[in-house]
Amino acid sequence: MASAHWNWERAGYIEGHGIEFIGKKNVVNNYCIGSKTNEQACAKCHIGFGMTNNDEYNYENAVNVDCMVCHDNSETYQKGASMAGYPDRNVNLEQVAQSVGLPQKSNCGSCHFYSGGGNNVKHGDLEDAQLDCNRDVDVHMASNGLNLSAPHATPQQIIKLKVDCIQFHLTTKTVQLANSATLQHPTWLKS
């Protein structure tokens, strides 16, 4: 119930204000440049059911959480268009229920790669080529790279991860990973 995916907000540091909770439900949508979001379209990816109006949506009700968005390993689950976050009527929910597992890159990619209407449209740095890439392409998504999927992390854990990442990217040190691999900065990041 505390995840950024569920609440449409995350802890972030704002210069002069400190740590604030910001996100899709309380800031301007910087992709569509609108002061309000289109909840029917957004609900196609948001991990909740029944989202027709963000101002009235109940983020406290665990029954509204759609676990299958992240935990379906059949790769067949999808939400219906303009259905307030409910599954598409053609999805075999029995098959999906029998395929529950840990989130895979394809779960993340079904929303993050294709949001905005197509592959790599909205984010500009997330695309389906990352489903099968090595760490030379993207150390964060590579099968032989880091595992940065933490959908159930607390805001404090996320802040620590971000601080660690910032320290890494602002220094020239190497980092020893848990799997004994050594991670070094790409040469273009070194000062």
N, C-alpha and C positions, 0 to 999 in steps of 0.2 A: 504494500500500500504506500510505501515511501519512495518508490522509484520515480525517476524523472520521466520515464515513458508513461507511467500511469497519471501522474499529476500535471504533466505539461509544464513543469518548472524544475529548475535545478539551482543549486547553490552556486553563486558566482561572485567573484570579487569585483567591486566597482570602485575605482579610484575616488577617494574622498568620502565614500559611504561604507566601505568595508564589505562584509559578506551580505548579499541580498539574495532573495529567491526570485529568479526571473525566468521567463519562458513564454511559450505560445499563448498561455491563457491570460497573461498580463502585460505583454509588450506588443508593439506594432509588428505585424507579420512582414519581415523584411524581404520575403520572396515575392509575394503578390502585392506588396506595398498597399496594404489596406489596414484600416484601424480595427476591423473585425474580421474574424476568420469565417470560412465557409464550413461550418461544422459537419454538414452532410458529406462534403468531399474529404475533410480531414479525418472523419470517422472511419474512412476506408482503411486507414492505417492505425489510428489511435487504438490502444489496447483495451478499449471499453465498449460496452453495449449501451444502446439507447441514447446516444449523444445527438440531440437535436438542437440544443441551445447551451452553449458553454457557460453562460451566466447562471443557468439553473441546474447544471449537471451535478450529480452527487458523487464527488470524488471520495467520500467516506464509506460508500457502500461496496463491500468486497464482492457482492453478487454481480456488480457491473464490470468486473475485470474479465477480459477475454484472454485467458492463458494461452490459447492455441496460436495466437499471432506469433508468439516467440517459441512455443514448445512443441509445435507440430513438426514431426520429422518425416511425414509422408510427402511433403512438398506439394500438397494438393489444396491446402486450406487457403481460402481467400475470402475477403469481406465483399459484400455486395455493394454496388454503386448506389449511392443515395439511400442506404438502408440503415442509417444511424448506427453503424458499427456492427450490425448483425451479419452472420456469414451469408455468402452467396447461396441462393437456394439450390444450386447444382452441386454443392460440396457434399461428399459422402462423409457425414459426421461420424459414422461408426468406424470407418477406416482411419479418420483423423484421431479419434479417441484411442485407437489401438496403436498409434504411432507417436505417443507422447515421449519426449526426451529433452535433453539439454539443448539450448538454443544453438543453431548452426549459423554459419555465415549467410546461408540462403534465407533464413528467417529474417535476419537483419536487413539483408539486401532487398527483400520483397518490398519494403517501404523506403529504406534509405537510398537504394540505387535508383528507384523508379519514381520517387515523388516528383511532383511538378510536371508529370505527363510523359516522361520517357527516361531512358537510361542516361545517367549523368547530367540531367537537366537542371535540377534544383541546386545540388550541392557543389558540382563542379570538380569534386575530388573523390566521389564515391560512384563506382560503376561496377557492372557485373563482371568485368575482367578481373576484379579482385577476388572472385570466387575461387580462382585457381591461379594464384600468382606466387612468386617467390619473394623473399625479403628485399631483393634488389628493386622490385617494383613498389612494394609497400610493406614496410617492416611491421606495421600495426595489424595488417590483415593476413599476412602470409602464413602458410601452414608451418613454415619453419621460422616464424618470427614471434612476436609478442601475442599474448592473448588478452586483449583489452575489453572483452565483453564482460560487463559487470552490471547486468540489469537490476539486480536486487541489492546493489550497494547502497550504503547509507550516505547522506550528504557529506558527512565528515570523511568517509572513505574516499569519496569522489574528489573532495578538495585536496586530500593528501596525494591522490594519484595525479591530479593536475599540477600540484606543486612539484612533485617528483619529475613530471614530464617537462615542466618549465625549467627546472634546474638542469635537467639533462640537455635540453636543447640550447641552453645559454652557456654551457661549459664545453670544454673539449675533452672531458674525461670519458673513459669507457665504463661500462656497467656490466657486472657479472650477473647473468640471469640464473634463475633457479635450475634450469636444465643444463647448467655449466657452459652454455654458449656465451660468448662475449659480444656485447653490442657496442659498436663504435659509431660515432657521428659520420654521416656522409661527408665527403670533403667539402661540399658546398655550404655546410652549416658551420664549419670552423671559421673563426675570425682570423 
